[in-house]
Amino acid sequence: MDKITVLNFTLIGKSTLKATVSVNLGNGIILHECKIVAREGVCNVVPPQRQEHGKGGVAIYHDLIEFENKQLWEQVAAQVLEHYRSKTYRL
């Protein structure tokens, strides 16, 4: 795996959604619309998702991709969070 690169960083800051990013995995694959979300003070990175409305209008999210190699996703998430923190630290 080549170097993971964060692209198209967009700071949002609404409710739990903090930012969106694209991620170049360095192997010819670019993921668009990854999200950085914060709940109870903890930031997490989520892969591209599709939203569906369940009973009572409750939003249900389904991941559009899945990493068979969980360590790879952990590397991607760590790189994205590092980028996010470097950008928001200055704010």
Contacts in CASP RR format, 6 or more apart in sequence:
PFRMAT RR
TARGET T0000
AUTHOR 0000-0000-0000
METHOD contacts of the structure
MODEL  1
MDKITVLNFTLIGKSTLKATVSVNLGNGIILHECKIVAREGVCNVVPPQR
QEHGKGGVAIYHDLIEFENKQLWEQVAAQVLEHYRSKTYRL
1 25 0 8 1.000
1 26 0 8 1.000
1 27 0 8 1.000
1 72 0 8 1.000
1 75 0 8 1.000
2 25 0 8 1.000
2 26 0 8 1.000
2 27 0 8 1.000
3 26 0 8 1.000
4 23 0 8 1.000
4 24 0 8 1.000
4 25 0 8 1.000
4 26 0 8 1.000
4 75 0 8 1.000
4 76 0 8 1.000
4 79 0 8 1.000
5 23 0 8 1.000
5 24 0 8 1.000
5 26 0 8 1.000
6 21 0 8 1.000
6 22 0 8 1.000
6 23 0 8 1.000
6 24 0 8 1.000
6 79 0 8 1.000
6 80 0 8 1.000
6 83 0 8 1.000
7 21 0 8 1.000
7 22 0 8 1.000
7 23 0 8 1.000
7 24 0 8 1.000
7 30 0 8 1.000
8 20 0 8 1.000
8 21 0 8 1.000
8 22 0 8 1.000
8 32 0 8 1.000
9 19 0 8 1.000
9 20 0 8 1.000
9 21 0 8 1.000
9 83 0 8 1.000
9 84 0 8 1.000
9 87 0 8 1.000
10 19 0 8 1.000
10 20 0 8 1.000
10 21 0 8 1.000
11 18 0 8 1.000
11 19 0 8 1.000
11 87 0 8 1.000
11 88 0 8 1.000
12 18 0 8 1.000
12 19 0 8 1.000
12 20 0 8 1.000
13 19 0 8 1.000
16 37 0 8 1.000
16 38 0 8 1.000
16 39 0 8 1.000
17 35 0 8 1.000
17 36 0 8 1.000
17 37 0 8 1.000
18 36 0 8 1.000
18 37 0 8 1.000
18 38 0 8 1.000
18 43 0 8 1.000
18 84 0 8 1.000
18 88 0 8 1.000
19 35 0 8 1.000
19 36 0 8 1.000
19 84 0 8 1.000
19 87 0 8 1.000
20 33 0 8 1.000
20 34 0 8 1.000
20 35 0 8 1.000
20 36 0 8 1.000
21 34 0 8 1.000
21 35 0 8 1.000
21 36 0 8 1.000
21 80 0 8 1.000
21 83 0 8 1.000
21 84 0 8 1.000
22 30 0 8 1.000
22 31 0 8 1.000
22 32 0 8 1.000
22 33 0 8 1.000
22 34 0 8 1.000
23 30 0 8 1.000
23 31 0 8 1.000
23 34 0 8 1.000
23 76 0 8 1.000
23 79 0 8 1.000
23 80 0 8 1.000
24 30 0 8 1.000
25 31 0 8 1.000
25 72 0 8 1.000
25 76 0 8 1.000
31 47 0 8 1.000
31 48 0 8 1.000
31 65 0 8 1.000
31 76 0 8 1.000
32 48 0 8 1.000
33 48 0 8 1.000
33 49 0 8 1.000
34 45 0 8 1.000
34 46 0 8 1.000
34 47 0 8 1.000
34 48 0 8 1.000
34 76 0 8 1.000
34 80 0 8 1.000
35 45 0 8 1.000
35 46 0 8 1.000
35 49 0 8 1.000
36 43 0 8 1.000
36 44 0 8 1.000
36 45 0 8 1.000
36 46 0 8 1.000
36 80 0 8 1.000
36 81 0 8 1.000
36 84 0 8 1.000
37 43 0 8 1.000
37 44 0 8 1.000
37 45 0 8 1.000
37 46 0 8 1.000
38 44 0 8 1.000
43 81 0 8 1.000
43 84 0 8 1.000
44 77 0 8 1.000
45 76 0 8 1.000
45 77 0 8 1.000
45 80 0 8 1.000
45 81 0 8 1.000
46 61 0 8 1.000
46 63 0 8 1.000
47 63 0 8 1.000
47 64 0 8 1.000
47 65 0 8 1.000
47 66 0 8 1.000
47 67 0 8 1.000
47 73 0 8 1.000
48 63 0 8 1.000
48 64 0 8 1.000
48 65 0 8 1.000
49 61 0 8 1.000
49 62 0 8 1.000
49 63 0 8 1.000
49 64 0 8 1.000
50 61 0 8 1.000
50 62 0 8 1.000
50 64 0 8 1.000
51 59 0 8 1.000
51 60 0 8 1.000
51 61 0 8 1.000
52 59 0 8 1.000
52 60 0 8 1.000
52 61 0 8 1.000
52 62 0 8 1.000
53 59 0 8 1.000
53 60 0 8 1.000
54 60 0 8 1.000
67 73 0 8 1.000
67 76 0 8 1.000
END
